[in-house]
């Protein structure tokens, strides 16, 4: 009797599940409004309205990162004027601490940099807003950029002192440059110093706190950061390539949320522009869409949500909502409508879909 009741109960549950599937197939639009789907639907809808809201809603506990920072705080330091810097041995030690346990190794980052550089060169070639001369100069610059670990960067700086510097002075200045962005290596950051791209080990450690599903998931997220840092070699800085970004600057100044942003923050905005294209390509290649694309962006934008506006950097919210979140390919992966006249994407050709009047530039 008990066995019979168990079978009947199991059959009833199975039948209920089948009935739910039949209802979805018969009326998918109604199913989308089912409360059981509401949370998933809202994630995608929120990402389309405000990418920062969706991305910042995914919290990184950063527990192992905090443990790393606590552990390494007692590592050797050296005086430099009024500053205290990590020693080269400390920089190497922190690198060892992170890559010993991370599923991503330094060799993976070297390979990723090569892939991102190839994607960047192709993106420059595809950009119809650039003249042939600009394309050639930008590609030459990208080809010259090197990827290094922090310790490799310091050693390279030591072996290539500037005129009038001793090797010891060059080494200490290399450590200071590294420490400005990475601390002793445990900060969540990256930088491009004189066409040398470095990822701080703390960034890798922080991504591990997301409990990544695979090495590929971390590398996809890092592709944005590598693309951003690589793009600083061709950004809108006055000593880089300011002229090709004229229409982008005009576009940002026509946005109520972006007015005046580009004058001081153009280098960061233009680097995000290229980084977004690199990241979008990774999303397409791995068919990452919808809610999974939101998660991928949360990893790519790790620590953005704590960024305020300052004299050089747009806020994390502005970066996500005005640049990254308006990239047409990223919006497609999210399942969003393309950029609109009310919320255009600012490109090197100007605003898309609406192009404001501008002075023509010859090819």
Secondary structure, 3 states (H helix, E strand, C coil): CHHHHHHHHHHHHHHHHHHHHHHHHHCHHHHHCCHHHHHHHHHHHHHHHCHHHHHHCCCCCCHHHHHHHHHHCCCCEEEECCEEEECHHHHHHHHHHHHHHCCCCHHHHHHHHHHHHHHHHHHHHHCCCCCHHHHHHHHHHHHHCEECCHHHHHHHHHHCCCCCCCHHHHHHHHHHHHHHHHCCCCCCCEEECCCEEEECHHHHHHHHCCCCCCHHHHHHHHHHHHHHHHHHHHCCCCCCCCHHHHHHHHHHHHCCCCCCHHHHHHHHHHHHHHHHHHHHHHHHHCCCCHHHHHHHHHHHCCCHHHCCCCCCCCCHHHHHHHHHHHCHHHHHHHCCCCCCCCCCEEECCEEECCCCCCCCCCC
